[in-house]
Amino acid sequence: MKLIPREWDEFPTLTGLRRQMNRLLDYFPAGEETGFEWWPAVNVAETPETVVVTAELPGLEPKEIEISVVGDTLTIRGEKRIEREEKGKTWYRREIMGGKFTRSFTLPASVDAEHVDATSKAGILTITLPKRAEAKARKIEVKVK
């Protein structure tokens, strides 16, 4: 069992706290074999006509990504494969995470699941979900009597 040295004098600064956290995390192996999961960064935005979801998925091919819409929930699934240990190779740092991921979001408006469009370019997945007619904002004219 490794003991983790404590250097309390470094904690008063944010940099010192970060340094201590990095030292602590260096005691644990990284990668999918430890059961760690990763989550791609995602943005969700709404326009008058659509809901647009973008996700950072570097290194994934479109065939490795699964997208589904059930009711008001969008789910993105996939698996990012990472290089396994090889004989004769010494790792000094492994920060590229891999493994399976699932992200689910409650959509801010009712969407037409039959007309969803998904594209991938330079590691960025863009999902465009058109709103149903009843979810689109309508301008109501006020009449004078």
C-alpha positions as CSV (number, residue, x, y, z in Angstrom):
1,M,0.0,0.0,0.0
2,K,1.4,3.4,-1.0
3,L,1.1,6.2,1.4
4,I,0.2,9.6,0.0
5,P,2.4,12.4,1.5
6,R,0.5,15.3,2.8
7,E,2.0,18.7,2.4
8,W,-0.6,21.0,4.1
9,D,1.5,24.1,3.5
10,E,0.6,24.0,-0.3
11,F,-3.2,24.1,0.3
12,P,-3.6,27.8,0.8
13,T,-3.4,28.4,-2.9
14,L,-5.5,27.0,-5.7
15,T,-2.3,26.0,-7.5
16,G,-1.2,24.1,-4.5
17,L,-4.5,22.3,-4.2
18,R,-4.4,21.3,-7.9
19,R,-0.8,20.0,-7.4
20,Q,-1.9,17.9,-4.5
21,M,-4.9,16.5,-6.4
22,N,-2.7,15.6,-9.4
23,R,-0.3,13.7,-7.0
24,L,-3.2,11.9,-5.5
25,L,-4.6,10.9,-8.9
26,D,-1.2,9.7,-10.1
27,Y,-1.6,6.8,-7.5
28,F,-4.5,5.4,-9.5
29,P,-4.2,3.9,-12.9
30,A,-6.2,5.6,-15.6
31,G,-8.2,3.9,-18.4
32,E,-11.2,1.7,-19.0
33,E,-9.7,-1.2,-17.1
34,T,-10.4,0.6,-13.8
35,G,-14.0,1.2,-14.6
36,F,-13.7,4.9,-15.2
37,E,-16.3,6.4,-17.6
38,W,-15.9,9.4,-19.8
39,W,-18.5,11.9,-20.9
40,P,-18.2,13.9,-24.1
41,A,-18.8,17.7,-23.6
42,V,-22.2,18.7,-25.0
43,N,-24.0,21.9,-25.8
44,V,-27.8,22.1,-26.1
45,A,-29.4,25.2,-27.8
46,E,-32.8,26.1,-29.0
47,T,-33.9,28.2,-32.0
48,P,-37.5,29.1,-32.9
49,E,-37.6,26.1,-35.3
50,T,-35.1,23.5,-33.8
51,V,-33.2,22.1,-30.9
52,V,-29.5,21.7,-31.7
53,V,-27.2,19.4,-29.7
54,T,-23.5,19.4,-30.4
55,A,-21.1,17.0,-28.8
56,E,-17.3,16.7,-28.8
57,L,-16.5,13.1,-30.0
58,P,-12.9,13.2,-31.3
59,G,-11.7,9.9,-32.6
60,L,-15.1,8.3,-33.1
61,E,-16.4,7.3,-36.5
62,P,-20.1,7.9,-37.3
63,K,-20.8,4.2,-37.2
64,E,-19.6,4.1,-33.6
65,I,-22.3,6.5,-32.4
66,E,-25.9,5.6,-31.6
67,I,-28.5,8.3,-31.3
68,S,-32.1,7.8,-30.2
69,V,-35.1,10.0,-29.4
70,V,-37.8,8.5,-27.1
71,G,-40.5,11.0,-26.1
72,D,-38.8,14.1,-24.9
73,T,-35.4,12.4,-24.2
74,L,-32.4,12.4,-26.5
75,T,-29.7,9.7,-25.9
76,I,-26.3,9.6,-27.4
77,R,-24.2,6.4,-26.9
78,G,-20.9,5.2,-28.2
79,E,-17.5,3.7,-27.5
80,K,-14.2,5.3,-27.9
81,R,-11.5,2.7,-28.2
82,I,-8.1,3.4,-26.7
83,E,-4.7,1.8,-27.2
84,R,-4.1,-1.1,-24.9
85,E,-0.8,-1.8,-23.1
86,E,1.8,-3.3,-25.5
87,K,4.9,-5.3,-24.6
88,G,8.0,-3.2,-25.0
89,K,6.2,0.1,-24.6
90,T,6.6,2.2,-21.4
91,W,3.8,4.6,-20.7
92,Y,4.8,7.9,-18.9
93,R,1.4,9.5,-19.1
94,R,-2.1,8.4,-20.2
95,E,-4.7,11.1,-20.3
96,I,-6.7,10.1,-23.3
97,M,-9.8,8.5,-21.9
98,G,-11.8,5.8,-23.6
99,G,-14.5,3.3,-23.1
100,K,-18.3,3.4,-23.4
101,F,-20.4,6.5,-22.8
102,T,-24.1,7.4,-22.6
103,R,-25.5,10.9,-22.4
104,S,-29.2,11.5,-22.1
105,F,-31.0,14.9,-22.1
106,T,-34.6,16.0,-21.6
107,L,-35.3,18.2,-24.6
108,P,-36.7,21.7,-24.0
109,A,-39.4,21.2,-26.6
110,S,-41.4,18.5,-28.3
111,V,-39.4,17.4,-31.5
112,D,-40.2,15.5,-34.6
113,A,-38.2,12.3,-34.2
114,E,-38.8,11.3,-37.8
115,H,-36.8,14.3,-39.2
116,V,-33.8,14.4,-36.9
117,D,-30.5,15.1,-38.7
118,A,-27.1,14.1,-37.4
119,T,-23.7,15.1,-38.9
120,S,-20.1,14.7,-37.8
121,K,-17.2,16.9,-38.8
122,A,-13.8,17.2,-37.3
123,G,-14.8,15.3,-34.1
124,I,-17.9,17.4,-33.5
125,L,-21.3,15.7,-33.7
126,T,-24.2,18.0,-34.5
127,I,-27.8,16.8,-34.0
128,T,-30.6,19.0,-35.4
129,L,-34.0,18.2,-34.0
130,P,-36.9,20.0,-35.7
131,K,-39.7,21.1,-33.3
132,R,-43.2,19.8,-33.7
133,A,-45.7,22.4,-35.0
134,E,-47.4,22.5,-31.5
135,A,-44.0,23.3,-29.9
136,K,-43.2,26.2,-32.1
137,A,-43.9,29.7,-30.7
138,R,-46.8,31.4,-32.4
139,K,-47.4,35.1,-32.4
140,I,-51.0,35.9,-31.4
141,E,-52.3,39.2,-32.8
142,V,-54.3,41.2,-30.3
143,K,-57.4,42.7,-31.9
144,V,-59.0,46.0,-31.0
145,K,-62.8,45.9,-30.3
